[in-house]
Amino acid sequence: MKNASQHLPRLGIDIGRVLIAAERADGGDTAFIGGSLRDALDTPPYEGMFEAVAPLVDRFEGRVWLVSKCGPSVQAKSRAWLAHHRFFERTGMAPGNLRFCLKRPQKADHCRELGITHFIDDRSDVLRHLEGIVPKRYLFGPQARPVTVAGLVPLPAWRDAAALVR
């Protein structure tokens, strides 16, 4: 039997091209894939991210996790970027609320285990894997192709997050 805390809303957020800005016009994030650690650290946060995430952490009463798919070297760069930009201090999110997986479908495993009720990701294929697990799925940022996954709520920019994520 689930306890009452498992029924409370919980937010999951992707990292790449959601917290961290894409640095190329085509949306690629080469500083994290093939660049140096310095290149990764110099990659800016997505516009408006800090101003939006901190209130979301408050609204979800700290029940917010970062869930990202990447290999070991990008995991290390992501951790370094979060520390360099003082992400946890600036948002109020718990540093222990960070999960990584090696394959996109594995985000569903983390969401199921954590009881995530809302998830923000820039990839519709990831959000498709969360169907039936995460009730509110938000597709972040501009999309190059039309979205064909039913049930996704567009979240074009962080400035729109407060109105959509409830």
C-alpha positions in Angstrom: 0.0 0.0 0.0 1.3 3.4 -0.9 1.7 6.0 1.7 0.3 9.6 1.4 3.7 11.0 0.3 3.7 8.8 -2.8 0.5 10.6 -4.0 2.1 14.1 -3.9 3.1 15.7 -7.2 6.7 15.0 -8.3 8.6 16.7 -11.1 11.2 15.2 -13.3 13.4 17.4 -15.6 15.8 16.4 -18.3 19.2 18.2 -18.4 20.6 18.5 -22.0 18.7 21.1 -24.2 16.3 21.7 -21.2 18.5 23.1 -18.4 21.6 23.5 -20.6 21.2 25.5 -23.8 21.8 23.9 -27.1 24.8 25.6 -28.6 24.2 24.9 -32.3 21.5 26.1 -34.6 20.5 22.4 -35.3 20.0 21.8 -31.5 23.1 19.7 -31.1 25.1 19.8 -27.9 28.6 19.2 -29.0 30.4 20.7 -26.0 28.9 17.9 -23.9 29.3 15.1 -26.5 32.7 15.9 -28.0 34.1 19.1 -26.5 36.3 19.7 -23.6 35.3 20.1 -20.0 35.9 23.8 -20.3 33.6 23.9 -23.4 30.9 22.1 -21.4 31.3 24.5 -18.4 31.1 27.5 -20.7 27.8 26.3 -22.2 25.1 28.7 -20.9 21.9 27.7 -19.1 18.8 27.7 -21.2 17.3 31.2 -21.2 15.0 31.7 -18.2 15.8 28.3 -16.7 17.0 29.5 -13.2 14.0 31.9 -13.0 11.6 29.1 -13.7 13.1 26.1 -11.9 13.5 27.7 -8.5 9.7 28.5 -8.2 8.9 24.9 -9.5 11.1 23.4 -6.8 9.1 25.5 -4.3 5.7 24.6 -5.9 6.6 20.8 -5.8 8.0 21.3 -2.2 11.4 19.9 -3.2 10.0 16.8 -4.9 12.0 17.5 -8.1 14.6 15.2 -9.8 16.9 15.6 -12.7 16.7 12.5 -14.9 19.2 12.4 -17.8 20.3 9.9 -20.4 24.1 10.0 -21.0 27.2 8.0 -20.8 29.9 8.3 -18.1 31.9 11.2 -19.6 28.8 13.3 -20.2 27.5 12.4 -16.7 30.8 13.8 -15.3 30.5 16.9 -17.5 26.8 17.4 -16.4 27.8 17.1 -12.7 30.6 19.6 -13.3 28.2 22.0 -15.2 25.6 21.8 -12.4 28.3 22.6 -9.8 29.9 25.3 -11.9 26.6 27.1 -12.4 25.6 26.5 -8.7 22.4 24.9 -10.0 21.4 23.3 -6.7 22.1 26.4 -4.6 20.3 28.6 -7.1 17.2 26.4 -7.5 16.9 25.0 -4.0 16.8 21.5 -5.4 18.4 18.7 -3.4 21.8 17.6 -4.9 20.9 14.0 -4.3 17.9 14.3 -6.6 20.0 13.5 -9.7 19.6 10.3 -11.8 21.4 9.1 -14.9 20.6 6.2 -17.3 22.4 4.9 -20.4 19.3 4.5 -22.6 16.4 6.8 -23.0 13.7 4.2 -22.3 15.3 3.8 -18.8 14.0 7.2 -17.8 10.7 5.4 -17.4 12.2 3.1 -14.8 13.4 6.1 -12.7 10.1 7.8 -13.1 8.2 4.8 -11.9 10.5 4.3 -8.9 10.3 8.0 -7.9 6.6 8.3 -8.5 7.1 11.2 -11.0 3.8 12.8 -12.0 5.2 15.6 -14.2 8.1 15.4 -16.6 9.8 18.0 -18.8 11.9 16.7 -21.7 12.9 18.1 -25.2 12.4 14.7 -26.9 9.0 13.3 -27.8 10.4 9.8 -28.0 11.5 9.9 -24.4 8.0 11.2 -23.4 6.4 8.4 -25.4 8.2 5.9 -23.1 6.7 7.7 -20.1 3.1 7.1 -21.3 1.1 5.4 -18.6 3.7 6.2 -16.0 3.9 10.0 -15.9 0.4 11.6 -16.2 1.7 15.1 -17.3 4.4 15.1 -20.0 5.8 18.4 -21.2 7.6 18.7 -24.5 10.2 21.5 -24.0 11.6 23.9 -26.5 11.2 24.4 -30.3 10.7 21.2 -32.2 12.2 20.6 -35.7 9.4 18.2 -36.7 5.7 18.1 -36.0 4.9 16.3 -32.7 3.0 13.0 -33.3 2.9 11.7 -29.7 -0.6 12.1 -28.2 -1.0 13.6 -24.7 2.1 15.9 -24.7 1.8 19.5 -23.6 4.1 21.9 -25.5 6.3 23.9 -23.3 8.0 26.3 -25.8 10.3 28.1 -23.3 11.0 28.3 -19.6 8.9 31.5 -19.3 5.8 29.4 -20.0 6.6 26.8 -17.2 4.8 28.5 -14.4 1.5 28.6 -16.3 1.7 25.0 -17.5 3.3 23.0 -14.8 0.8 22.8 -11.9 
